[in-house]
């Protein structure tokens, strides 16, 4: 059976794969594994704006209360707000109901320990055993039953903490925000208004079904047009739970996570605040960006895909900055997880200190031609490519063709039923041909569909 937890918690179609019963069991398991029974432990819960959020929140909270803990409802807030709040209030754990960048029919449940970090595999495995086998001990009754409580002050506390992180004068900058109709729809505009920026906020009318729909960090096209039309200095797009950021320069061109990381890493290094002069990235980061920073004296450490693996490497190596091309960035001196709004504040400060247009700063970071093609397959078949001889031989042929001139990366998505094919190299025509042929072969062999 496939592991219940993916790279970012438990995720699936709400009320189908991710049921109320499963959410209830996850609440029980999280409370039992992450808390101690000596007193009534507190677990903070946030959610994004999708329609299934309330349903799953109540099931999760019921599971938490059923084993004697208290579920503290902070309402709709970005994922990183939970990481911050559990530390500030000495809660035993935190949990977020969100499927991040996925469309509205999906939802997810991801946990944080009391120190604000995502859970390691071995802790998730302990929780999974409880989910599958049941609690195994009598449940509390009477006065020992847990409960729930609301904490309406979480939003203001989180906004204030983000504003306090800004260490440059960004007043007067013309900023267009795309809040993805998600968890940052109130938080992000207020943060940048308090910083003195001229804010134009869009996709701030969630209806439970329009989260990430044609907007947000995975669909920046609308933001590109808005930036051009409004003659803004920069555009900033978040995903549904606001833990990632994609930017748009003043010309309306996308600035992806690699280039944002490069700009921020340079800024940190210039101020002697980049620990070990090292940036931690994943295997998806572009070779052009990596080579640009290496030439400037910034070392690169590489991990598997997933911000949790970036964070693990950062902590192991004593680094304080890392992230993913997709827009997850972790400024470990200021939070324990990726925070899209915080990353946007850091980027604005870096741009302001440089005193140059975003397009000029981003353009100085080389990016090699890169193509990513997703193949949708049945979720229980997405690992079959690893054992398919025809696919393995075709990948090996591409790797031999590119040699040291590029990279071939085929991997499964940790959150969706996808096999991803990514190739980068010096020639776009060569990259496109090889990517499409491998993707087509995977689709044929695994009965999949190219997206």
C-alpha positions, 0 to 999 in steps of 0.5 A: 500500500502506498504511504499515506503521507506525501511530501507535504502531508496527506492530500487528496480529493475532499470527501473521496480520498480525503474523507472526514473519517480520515481527517478524524483519525489524523486528528487523533493520531497527531494529538497522540504522537505530538502531545503529552497527556499531563495537561490539556495540550493545544493544537492550533489549526488553520485552513485556506478558503476552499469549500471543503475546509470547514468540513475537514476542519471540524472532523480534524478538531473532533479527532483532536478533542476525542483524545483529550486535546484542545483544537484552537481555531485560528481561521483562514490563514496562510500555512506559515502562520501556523508555524509562527503561532505555535512557537509564539504561544508554546502550543504542542503542535499545529496543523493546516487544512489546505491543498496549497496550489491544487484546484479546489476539489482537493484538500490536505492536512499537514502537521507542524511540531511545537517548534514550528517545523514540519514532521520528519518521516519517522514521526509521520510513520508513527501517526500513519500506524495509528490511523491504520490500526486505530487508537488502541486504548480507551478514549477519555470520557467526562471531564477528560474529553478535549474541546475546541476554542477560537483564537481570532487574534492570530491574523493580526499577530501574523501581519504584525510579525511580517511587517516587523521583518522589513528592514528597508524603506519600500514606501511608494513602490507600486506593487500588484498582488495576486492572492489566488483567492486563497489564504493570503487574501486579507493578510498580504494586502494589509502587510504591504499597505502597512509597509507604505507600498502602493498596493493593487490587490487582485483575486481577493474574493474567495468563494470556496471554488475559485482558489488558484483558478486561473490565478496565483503562483501557478497561473501568473499570466493574469498578473503579468498583464495587470503589472503591464497595465498598471505600470507597476514596479513589481507583481507578487503571486502567492498560491492557495496557502501562501507558502510560495511566491512567484514574481513578475518584473515591471515589464510583465515578465515572470521571475521564478523561484530560482531567480528570486532566490538568486536575488535574495542570496546576493543581497544576503551575501552582500550584507554578510547574512548568508550563512556559509555563503551557501544556498540550498536548492533542489534538483529542479533548480536551473543549472544557469542560476547555479552556475551564476551564483557559483561564479559569484562565490555562493556555494550550492547544496542540492536536495530532493524535491520538497521544501521539507528536504531543503529545510532538513539540509539547511538545518544539518549544514547550518545554512539559513536560506534555501528554496525551490524553483516553484517558489518555496523559500525558507529564511530560517532566521525568520521562520521555520517554513516557507512563507510566500508573503515573507519572501515577497517582503524580503524580495522587495527589500533586496530590490529597494537596496539595489536601486535597479529595476526588477527586470535588470536584476533578474536578467543578470541571472542566467537561465538555461532552456528548460522544459517540464512536461507532466504526465497524468497517470493513475495514482497507484501507477505513478511509480511504475516508470521506475521499473519499465525497461523501455522508459529506463532505456529512453531516459538513459539515451537522453542522459547520454545525449546531454552529458554535462551539457544539461540534465534529465530529471524524471520524477513523480509528484509528491502531491498529485498523480503525475510523472514529471519530465524535466530536461534542460540544456543549451539548445531549446529545440533539443530540449523540447524534442527529448522532453516530449518524446520521453513524456509520450513514451511514459503516457503510452506505457502507463496509460497516462495523459500528457497535460 
